[in-house]
């Protein structure tokens, strides 16, 4: 039964990734693109966690934690670059 739930959740997260990709490509504002990239990071973290549940290994959970840290730092750096024109002060 868990396999069906994980498969359904993977499909939902995959659909969410496609919607975010559509928002990145066809958006007019840079803020919408930043938010779509941040939401893509969250979707990928969810997908990695679900794959870890499906396969029963801890490697995917560690990968999702690393991806969360890198995604957070990259979102902050990209926002700072857009607002101030530079990352390092």
C-alpha positions as CSV (number, residue, x, y, z in Angstrom):
1,X,0.0,0.0,0.0
2,X,2.9,2.4,0.7
3,X,4.2,1.8,-2.8
4,X,1.0,3.3,-4.3
5,X,1.1,6.3,-2.0
6,X,4.7,7.0,-2.8
7,X,4.1,6.6,-6.5
8,X,1.1,9.0,-6.3
9,X,3.2,11.5,-4.3
10,X,6.1,11.2,-6.8
11,X,3.6,12.0,-9.6
12,X,2.3,15.0,-7.8
13,X,5.8,16.4,-7.1
14,X,6.8,15.7,-10.7
15,X,3.7,17.7,-11.9
16,X,4.8,20.5,-9.5
17,X,8.2,20.5,-11.0
18,X,6.7,20.9,-14.5
19,X,4.5,23.8,-13.3
20,X,7.5,25.5,-11.8
21,X,9.5,25.0,-15.0
22,X,6.6,26.6,-16.9
23,X,6.7,29.6,-14.5
24,X,10.4,30.0,-14.9
25,X,10.2,30.0,-18.7
26,X,7.1,32.2,-19.2
27,X,7.3,34.6,-16.3
28,X,7.8,38.3,-16.9
29,X,9.1,39.3,-13.5
30,X,12.4,38.2,-11.9
31,X,10.8,37.7,-8.5
32,X,8.4,35.1,-9.9
33,X,11.4,33.2,-11.3
34,X,13.2,33.3,-8.0
35,X,10.2,32.0,-6.2
36,X,9.7,29.2,-8.8
37,X,13.4,28.2,-8.4
38,X,13.0,28.1,-4.6
39,X,9.8,26.0,-5.0
40,X,11.6,23.6,-7.4
41,X,14.2,23.1,-4.6
42,X,11.5,22.1,-2.2
43,X,9.9,19.8,-4.8
44,X,13.3,18.1,-5.4
45,X,13.8,17.6,-1.7
46,X,10.4,16.0,-1.5
47,X,11.2,13.7,-4.4
48,X,14.5,12.7,-2.9
49,X,12.8,11.9,0.4
50,X,10.1,9.8,-1.3
51,X,12.8,7.9,-3.3
52,X,14.5,7.2,0.0
53,X,11.3,5.8,1.4
54,X,10.7,3.8,-1.7
55,X,14.1,2.2,-1.7
56,X,14.6,2.1,2.0
57,X,18.0,3.7,2.1
58,X,19.4,6.6,4.1
59,X,21.5,7.9,1.3
60,X,18.6,9.8,-0.3
61,X,17.7,11.5,3.0
62,X,21.3,12.8,3.3
63,X,21.2,14.0,-0.3
64,X,18.0,15.8,0.4
65,X,19.5,17.6,3.4
66,X,22.5,18.6,1.3
67,X,20.3,19.8,-1.4
68,X,18.2,21.8,1.1
69,X,21.3,23.6,2.4
70,X,22.6,24.4,-1.1
71,X,19.2,25.5,-2.3
72,X,18.7,27.9,0.6
73,X,22.1,29.5,0.2
74,X,21.7,29.8,-3.6
75,X,18.3,31.4,-3.2
76,X,19.6,34.0,-0.7
77,X,22.6,34.7,-2.9
78,X,20.4,35.1,-6.0
79,X,18.1,37.5,-4.2
80,X,21.0,39.5,-2.8
81,X,22.4,39.7,-6.3
82,X,19.2,41.0,-7.8
83,X,18.6,43.5,-5.0
84,X,22.1,44.9,-4.5
85,X,24.0,44.0,-7.6
86,X,26.6,42.0,-5.8
87,X,26.8,39.0,-3.5
88,X,29.9,39.8,-1.4
89,X,30.0,43.1,0.4
